[in-house]
């Protein structure tokens, strides 16, 4: 009788440890710690953000340097304003840096890719990136191709 209870206790303990391990792995797989330590925010306006979401990565040369903090609509220009939090380790970005919304692979997640310019002045907290390239929307490209909406006769 005692060995039966001991087997049940061991199995229960194993299940609790397995569930705790799965929760730990799930938390480690998320991007919750992309910007550790000090950081600064910059904004950029895009005409179309496609499927970009808050917490998407911000990268420079393929290296993650920050994340998208929020996306909101500018009530004056009706553009999407993307606020990005960038790690202080990358505080030497020129103020003529450009931002593009790109896709990781064919059907992957969208993220913001930064391309540094050549200005001696650097971006500081609260600055706006003026040079932007919006997301390419596959449906719009197909529509342009099928219906020849580029103006060609």
MDAnalysis code that builds the backbone (N, CA, C; Angstrom):
import MDAnalysis as mda
import numpy as np

u = mda.Universe.empty(459, n_residues=153, atom_resindex=np.repeat(np.arange(153), 3), trajectory=True)
u.add_TopologyAttr("name", ["N", "CA", "C"] * 153)
u.add_TopologyAttr("resid", np.arange(1, 154))
u.add_TopologyAttr("resname", ["UNK", "UNK", "UNK", "UNK", "UNK", "UNK", "UNK", "UNK", "UNK", "UNK", "UNK", "UNK", "UNK", "UNK", "UNK", "UNK", "UNK", "UNK", "UNK", "UNK", "UNK", "UNK", "UNK", "UNK", "UNK", "UNK", "UNK", "UNK", "UNK", "UNK", "UNK", "UNK", "UNK", "UNK", "UNK", "UNK", "UNK", "UNK", "UNK", "UNK", "UNK", "UNK", "UNK", "UNK", "UNK", "UNK", "UNK", "UNK", "UNK", "UNK", "UNK", "UNK", "UNK", "UNK", "UNK", "UNK", "UNK", "UNK", "UNK", "UNK", "UNK", "UNK", "UNK", "UNK", "UNK", "UNK", "UNK", "UNK", "UNK", "UNK", "UNK", "UNK", "UNK", "UNK", "UNK", "UNK", "UNK", "UNK", "UNK", "UNK", "UNK", "UNK", "UNK", "UNK", "UNK", "UNK", "UNK", "UNK", "UNK", "UNK", "UNK", "UNK", "UNK", "UNK", "UNK", "UNK", "UNK", "UNK", "UNK", "UNK", "UNK", "UNK", "UNK", "UNK", "UNK", "UNK", "UNK", "UNK", "UNK", "UNK", "UNK", "UNK", "UNK", "UNK", "UNK", "UNK", "UNK", "UNK", "UNK", "UNK", "UNK", "UNK", "UNK", "UNK", "UNK", "UNK", "UNK", "UNK", "UNK", "UNK", "UNK", "UNK", "UNK", "UNK", "UNK", "UNK", "UNK", "UNK", "UNK", "UNK", "UNK", "UNK", "UNK", "UNK", "UNK", "UNK", "UNK", "UNK", "UNK", "UNK", "UNK", "UNK", "UNK"])
u.atoms.positions = np.array([
    [0.827, -1.191, 0.000],
    [0.000, 0.000, 0.000],
    [0.867, 1.249, 0.000],
    [1.933, 1.203, 0.781],
    [2.810, 2.355, 0.867],
    [3.515, 2.617, -0.449],
    [3.913, 1.595, -1.169],
    [4.598, 1.786, -2.448],
    [3.664, 2.389, -3.487],
    [2.383, 2.108, -3.394],
    [1.402, 2.699, -4.316],
    [1.329, 4.205, -4.115],
    [1.299, 4.652, -2.877],
    [1.269, 6.093, -2.587],
    [2.580, 6.761, -2.992],
    [3.659, 6.050, -2.833],
    [4.963, 6.604, -3.199],
    [5.063, 6.776, -4.718],
    [4.521, 5.852, -5.475],
    [4.523, 5.965, -6.947],
    [3.641, 7.134, -7.378],
    [2.473, 7.279, -6.759],
    [1.585, 8.392, -7.098],
    [2.230, 9.736, -6.759],
    [2.909, 9.804, -5.629],
    [3.584, 11.032, -5.224],
    [4.717, 11.369, -6.189],
    [5.478, 10.376, -6.590],
    [6.571, 10.592, -7.541],
    [6.034, 11.053, -8.892],
    [4.955, 10.423, -9.356],
    [4.350, 10.815, -10.637],
    [3.805, 12.244, -10.565],
    [3.174, 12.587, -9.459],
    [2.651, 13.946, -9.288],
    [3.759, 14.980, -9.257],
    [4.829, 14.671, -8.541],
    [5.975, 15.573, -8.486],
    [6.603, 15.755, -9.868],
    [6.704, 14.664, -10.609],
    [7.229, 14.733, -11.977],
    [6.353, 15.627, -12.863],
    [5.033, 15.517, -12.740],
    [4.113, 16.341, -13.540],
    [4.250, 17.823, -13.182],
    [4.375, 18.116, -11.893],
    [4.537, 19.515, -11.469],
    [5.832, 20.083, -12.027],
    [6.919, 19.324, -11.959],
    [8.194, 19.786, -12.514],
    [8.119, 19.955, -14.026],
    [7.422, 19.067, -14.718],
    [7.283, 19.166, -16.177],
    [6.494, 20.411, -16.556],
    [5.413, 20.691, -15.839],
    [4.612, 21.889, -16.128],
    [5.415, 23.149, -15.840],
    [6.157, 23.168, -14.730],
    [6.992, 24.326, -14.402],
    [8.060, 24.535, -15.479],
    [8.636, 23.448, -15.983],
    [9.627, 23.553, -17.050],
    [9.031, 24.118, -18.329],
    [7.820, 23.684, -18.679],
    [7.164, 24.217, -19.876],
    [6.842, 25.702, -19.735],
    [6.408, 26.110, -18.566],
    [6.132, 27.535, -18.337],
    [7.423, 28.341, -18.446],
    [8.491, 27.837, -17.877],
    [9.783, 28.518, -17.963],
    [10.224, 28.664, -19.416],
    [10.111, 27.595, -20.201],
    [10.493, 27.666, -21.620],
    [9.612, 28.633, -22.401],
    [8.329, 28.660, -22.098],
    [7.429, 29.585, -22.787],
    [7.802, 31.032, -22.490],
    [8.159, 31.316, -21.246],
    [8.560, 32.683, -20.895],
    [9.886, 33.060, -21.534],
    [10.806, 32.115, -21.664],
    [12.098, 32.401, -22.282],
    [11.980, 32.601, -23.782],
    [10.964, 32.010, -24.394],
    [10.801, 32.104, -25.841],
    [10.212, 33.436, -26.284],
    [9.626, 34.180, -25.367],
    [9.043, 35.468, -25.733],
    [10.121, 36.534, -25.750],
    [9.828, 37.667, -26.384],
    [10.782, 38.767, -26.504],
    [10.601, 39.787, -25.393],
    [10.400, 39.329, -24.184],
    [10.100, 40.279, -23.121],
    [11.311, 41.010, -22.597],
    [12.512, 40.601, -22.936],
    [13.700, 41.245, -22.415],
    [14.601, 41.794, -23.499],
    [14.042, 42.265, -24.613],
    [14.855, 42.725, -25.729],
    [15.661, 43.952, -25.349],
    [15.055, 44.894, -24.661],
    [15.748, 46.124, -24.293],
    [15.985, 46.092, -22.787],
    [17.150, 45.620, -22.420],
    [17.501, 45.559, -21.003],
    [18.363, 46.769, -20.658],
    [18.251, 47.249, -19.461],
    [19.040, 48.402, -19.050],
    [18.425, 49.687, -19.558],
    [19.279, 50.696, -19.788],
    [18.812, 52.002, -20.242],
    [18.381, 51.975, -21.691],
    [17.478, 52.875, -22.030],
    [16.997, 52.949, -23.409],
    [16.472, 54.345, -23.690],
    [16.235, 54.603, -24.958],
    [15.625, 55.859, -25.373],
    [14.587, 55.559, -26.442],
    [13.639, 56.482, -26.639],
    [12.576, 56.252, -27.607],
    [12.717, 57.201, -28.783],
    [12.373, 56.690, -29.951],
    [12.271, 57.484, -31.170],
    [10.968, 57.090, -31.856],
    [10.446, 57.983, -32.684],
    [9.218, 57.693, -33.407],
    [9.469, 57.789, -34.901],
    [8.600, 57.152, -35.663],
    [8.644, 57.220, -37.121],
    [7.215, 57.095, -37.625],
    [6.875, 57.852, -38.662],
    [5.539, 57.811, -39.250],
    [5.580, 57.000, -40.539],
    [4.631, 56.075, -40.670],
    [4.509, 55.227, -41.851],
    [3.100, 55.351, -42.415],
    [2.961, 55.298, -43.739],
    [1.630, 55.333, -44.336],
    [0.912, 54.005, -44.142],
    [1.663, 52.914, -44.011],
    [1.063, 51.601, -43.806],
    [2.033, 50.744, -43.004],
    [1.584, 50.223, -41.872],
    [2.455, 49.376, -41.059],
    [2.215, 47.890, -41.306],
    [1.266, 47.552, -42.172],
    [1.002, 46.145, -42.467],
    [0.653, 45.388, -41.203],
    [1.372, 44.296, -40.930],
    [1.111, 43.462, -39.765],
    [2.055, 43.722, -38.612],
    [2.695, 44.886, -38.589],
    [3.614, 45.215, -37.493],
    [2.837, 45.289, -36.183],
    [3.412, 44.750, -35.135],
    [2.755, 44.707, -33.832],
    [3.673, 45.295, -32.752],
    [3.074, 45.785, -31.663],
    [3.909, 46.174, -30.528],
    [4.741, 44.977, -30.073],
    [5.933, 45.257, -29.580],
    [6.920, 44.275, -29.146],
    [7.651, 43.614, -30.312],
    [7.388, 44.060, -31.550],
    [8.167, 43.563, -32.685],
    [9.586, 44.090, -32.540],
    [10.530, 43.400, -33.120],
    [11.917, 43.809, -32.958],
    [12.267, 44.989, -33.866],
    [13.230, 45.758, -33.416],
    [13.853, 46.819, -34.201],
    [15.287, 46.368, -34.413],
    [15.706, 46.289, -35.668],
    [17.044, 45.757, -35.925],
    [17.871, 46.714, -36.763],
    [19.175, 46.537, -36.657],
    [20.153, 47.304, -37.425],
    [21.171, 46.297, -37.934],
    [21.218, 46.122, -39.237],
    [22.144, 45.155, -39.815],
    [21.856, 43.727, -39.389],
    [20.598, 43.412, -39.090],
    [20.225, 42.075, -38.671],
    [20.377, 41.813, -37.185],
    [20.858, 42.804, -36.435],
    [21.043, 42.664, -34.988],
    [19.913, 43.405, -34.281],
    [19.257, 42.744, -33.359],
    [18.162, 43.372, -32.623],
    [18.724, 44.413, -31.659],
    [18.237, 45.656, -31.817],
    [18.712, 46.749, -30.960],
    [17.590, 47.373, -30.139],
    [16.364, 46.909, -30.347],
    [15.237, 47.468, -29.619],
    [13.951, 46.774, -29.979],
    [12.842, 47.398, -29.588],
    [11.544, 46.831, -29.913],
    [10.520, 47.942, -30.093],
    [9.454, 47.603, -30.808],
    [8.347, 48.533, -31.020],
    [7.572, 48.628, -29.718],
    [7.408, 49.846, -29.239],
    [6.698, 50.052, -27.978],
    [5.202, 50.217, -28.198],
    [4.824, 51.035, -29.172],
    [3.396, 51.214, -29.462],
    [3.215, 51.722, -30.888],
    [2.007, 51.520, -31.395],
    [1.617, 51.981, -32.726],
    [0.289, 52.702, -32.561],
    [0.232, 53.934, -33.039],
    [-1.002, 54.710, -32.929],
    [-1.187, 55.549, -34.181],
    [-2.390, 56.014, -34.387],
    [-2.717, 56.814, -35.561],
    [-2.535, 58.291, -35.248],
    [-1.793, 58.994, -36.116],
    [-1.637, 60.435, -35.972],
    [-2.923, 61.089, -36.481],
    [-3.656, 61.814, -35.630],
    [-4.950, 62.364, -36.045],
    [-4.845, 63.486, -37.082],
    [-3.671, 64.047, -37.282],
    [-3.514, 65.133, -38.246],
    [-3.156, 64.586, -39.628],
    [-2.123, 63.767, -39.701],
    [-1.660, 63.263, -40.998],
    [-2.291, 61.929, -41.375],
    [-2.949, 61.268, -40.432],
    [-3.541, 59.936, -40.611],
    [-2.496, 58.878, -40.968],
    [-1.270, 59.106, -40.569],
    [-0.219, 58.107, -40.699],
    [-0.148, 57.308, -39.404],
    [0.436, 56.142, -39.498],
    [0.665, 55.330, -38.303],
    [1.972, 55.783, -37.663],
    [1.917, 56.169, -36.418],
    [3.110, 56.595, -35.686],
    [3.607, 55.416, -34.854],
    [4.832, 55.009, -35.133],
    [5.446, 53.877, -34.451],
    [6.473, 54.414, -33.462],
    [6.297, 54.070, -32.200],
    [7.247, 54.455, -31.164],
    [8.133, 53.249, -30.878],
    [9.444, 53.469, -30.972],
    [10.414, 52.392, -30.784],
    [11.298, 52.704, -29.580],
    [11.575, 51.684, -28.790],
    [12.494, 51.809, -27.664],
    [13.793, 51.128, -28.070],
    [14.879, 51.914, -28.054],
    [16.187, 51.435, -28.504],
    [17.148, 51.431, -27.321],
    [17.942, 50.384, -27.230],
    [18.892, 50.232, -26.134],
    [19.931, 51.358, -26.166],
    [20.330, 51.811, -24.987],
    [21.339, 52.866, -24.868],
    [22.690, 52.457, -25.450],
    [22.920, 51.171, -25.590],
    [24.187, 50.722, -26.183],
    [24.316, 51.199, -27.626],
    [23.179, 51.547, -28.244],
    [23.181, 51.991, -29.637],
    [22.761, 53.455, -29.716],
    [23.450, 54.298, -28.956],
    [23.092, 55.717, -28.883],
    [23.866, 56.579, -29.872],
    [24.539, 55.970, -30.829],
    [25.304, 56.716, -31.825],
    [24.639, 56.679, -33.199],
    [23.323, 56.400, -33.258],
    [22.633, 56.363, -34.547],
    [22.519, 57.771, -35.114],
    [22.945, 57.990, -36.357],
    [22.837, 59.321, -36.961],
    [21.383, 59.777, -37.047],
    [21.164, 61.085, -36.999],
    [19.789, 61.584, -37.041],
    [19.154, 61.489, -38.421],
    [19.909, 61.091, -39.450],
    [19.307, 60.855, -40.764],
    [19.150, 59.355, -41.040],
    [19.021, 58.575, -39.974],
    [18.760, 57.143, -40.091],
    [17.390, 56.938, -40.726],
    [17.271, 55.913, -41.568],
    [15.979, 55.600, -42.181],
    [15.410, 54.338, -41.552],
    [14.090, 54.222, -41.575],
    [13.390, 53.075, -40.994],
    [12.496, 52.448, -42.049],
    [12.530, 51.123, -42.145],
    [11.690, 50.377, -43.074],
    [11.000, 49.253, -42.325],
    [9.770, 48.968, -42.732],
    [9.073, 47.811, -42.183],
    [9.295, 46.665, -43.156],
    [9.932, 45.617, -42.679],
    [10.276, 44.477, -43.523],
    [9.715, 43.201, -42.907],
    [9.707, 42.155, -43.719],
    [9.173, 40.863, -43.292],
    [10.303, 39.869, -43.180],
    [10.302, 39.088, -42.111],
    [11.287, 38.029, -41.924],
    [10.816, 36.814, -42.727],
    [11.392, 36.605, -43.902],
    [10.972, 35.496, -44.753],
    [9.713, 35.836, -45.523],
    [9.170, 34.847, -46.207],
    [7.994, 35.081, -47.055],
    [6.750, 35.337, -46.224],
    [6.530, 34.514, -45.210],
    [5.324, 34.656, -44.388],
    [5.660, 34.941, -42.931],
    [6.831, 35.504, -42.675],
    [7.285, 35.726, -41.309],
    [6.710, 36.976, -40.679],
    [7.140, 37.223, -39.461],
    [6.720, 38.408, -38.721],
    [7.339, 39.651, -39.341],
    [6.675, 40.775, -39.156],
    [7.221, 42.037, -39.629],
    [7.962, 42.716, -38.488],
    [8.999, 43.463, -38.857],
    [9.797, 44.185, -37.882],
    [10.318, 45.457, -38.527],
    [10.898, 46.337, -37.722],
    [11.446, 47.594, -38.217],
    [12.947, 47.423, -38.398],
    [13.416, 47.736, -39.595],
    [14.838, 47.677, -39.903],
    [15.354, 49.106, -40.046],
    [16.414, 49.424, -39.327],
    [17.005, 50.756, -39.391],
    [18.249, 50.717, -40.260],
    [18.429, 51.778, -41.035],
    [19.608, 51.934, -41.901],
    [20.251, 53.265, -41.530],
    [21.455, 53.243, -40.964],
    [22.070, 54.501, -40.531],
    [22.464, 55.387, -41.704],
    [22.383, 56.686, -41.480],
    [22.805, 57.658, -42.479],
    [24.237, 58.087, -42.214],
    [24.579, 59.290, -42.660],
    [25.945, 59.762, -42.502],
    [26.083, 61.052, -41.735],
    [25.023, 61.485, -41.089],
    [25.046, 62.741, -40.351],
    [25.921, 62.624, -39.097],
    [26.631, 63.706, -38.748],
    [27.409, 63.680, -37.506],
    [26.530, 63.810, -36.257],
    [25.300, 64.323, -36.417],
    [24.381, 64.450, -35.278],
    [23.704, 63.104, -35.034],
    [23.400, 62.811, -33.774],
    [22.822, 61.524, -33.426],
    [21.384, 61.678, -32.936],
    [20.638, 60.567, -33.005],
    [19.278, 60.536, -32.476],
    [19.329, 60.568, -30.957],
    [18.428, 61.329, -30.367],
    [18.316, 61.377, -28.913],
    [16.881, 61.047, -28.531],
    [16.649, 60.877, -27.253],
    [15.328, 60.514, -26.748],
    [14.265, 61.499, -27.243],
    [13.212, 60.963, -27.847],
    [12.107, 61.782, -28.329],
    [12.226, 62.225, -29.776],
    [13.328, 61.935, -30.445],
    [13.497, 62.341, -31.842],
    [12.570, 61.553, -32.763],
    [12.407, 62.080, -33.976],
    [11.586, 61.425, -34.993],
    [12.465, 61.058, -36.176],
    [12.302, 59.837, -36.664],
    [12.976, 59.394, -37.885],
    [12.117, 59.840, -39.052],
    [12.699, 60.647, -39.942],
    [11.928, 61.237, -41.033],
    [11.889, 60.376, -42.290],
    [12.943, 59.618, -42.548],
    [13.014, 58.797, -43.754],
    [12.445, 57.411, -43.460],
    [11.269, 57.111, -44.011],
    [10.621, 55.833, -43.729],
    [10.160, 55.157, -45.014],
    [10.107, 53.841, -44.990],
    [9.546, 53.018, -46.060],
    [8.484, 52.131, -45.437],
    [7.252, 52.263, -45.902],
    [6.150, 51.499, -45.333],
    [6.226, 50.033, -45.728],
    [5.372, 49.246, -45.083],
    [5.319, 47.812, -45.349],
    [4.772, 47.552, -46.742],
    [5.325, 46.534, -47.403],
    [4.769, 46.079, -48.666],
    [3.620, 45.131, -48.364],
    [2.450, 45.439, -48.887],
    [1.278, 44.612, -48.651],
    [1.070, 43.755, -49.891],
    [1.149, 42.448, -49.712],
    [1.088, 41.512, -50.822],
    [-0.185, 41.680, -51.647],
    [-1.301, 41.915, -50.998],
    [-2.564, 42.068, -51.720],
    [-2.531, 43.270, -52.652],
    [-1.896, 44.375, -52.219],
    [-1.797, 45.555, -53.073],
    [-0.908, 45.292, -54.279],
    [0.178, 44.564, -54.077],
    [1.063, 44.237, -55.196],
    [0.359, 43.363, -56.221],
    [-0.396, 42.379, -55.745],
    [-1.131, 41.499, -56.662],
    [-2.190, 42.294, -57.402],
    [-2.881, 43.184, -56.708],
    [-3.907, 44.012, -57.345],
    [-3.306, 44.895, -58.424],
    [-2.161, 45.499, -58.155],
    [-1.505, 46.337, -59.155],
    [-1.106, 45.522, -60.379],
    [-0.623, 44.324, -60.135],
    [-0.212, 43.471, -61.245],
    [-1.416, 43.012, -62.065],
    [-2.472, 42.559, -61.383],
    [-3.636, 42.006, -62.087],
    [-4.432, 43.079, -62.817],
    [-4.606, 44.221, -62.199],
    [-5.461, 45.248, -62.780],
    [-4.679, 46.381, -63.414],
    [-3.358, 46.260, -63.424],
    [-2.486, 47.217, -64.091],
    [-2.829, 48.647, -63.671],
    [-2.824, 48.911, -62.377],
    [-3.210, 50.221, -61.859],
    [-2.044, 51.199, -61.781],
    [-0.940, 50.901, -62.440],
    [0.198, 51.792, -62.440],
    [0.062, 52.914, -63.472],
    [-0.978, 52.876, -64.312],
    [-1.170, 53.929, -65.289],
    [-0.761, 53.523, -66.689],
    [-0.268, 52.291, -66.867],
    [0.095, 51.823, -68.194],
    [-1.160, 51.439, -68.963],
    [-1.184, 51.690, -70.258],
    [-2.347, 51.326, -71.082],
    [-2.071, 50.066, -71.858],
])
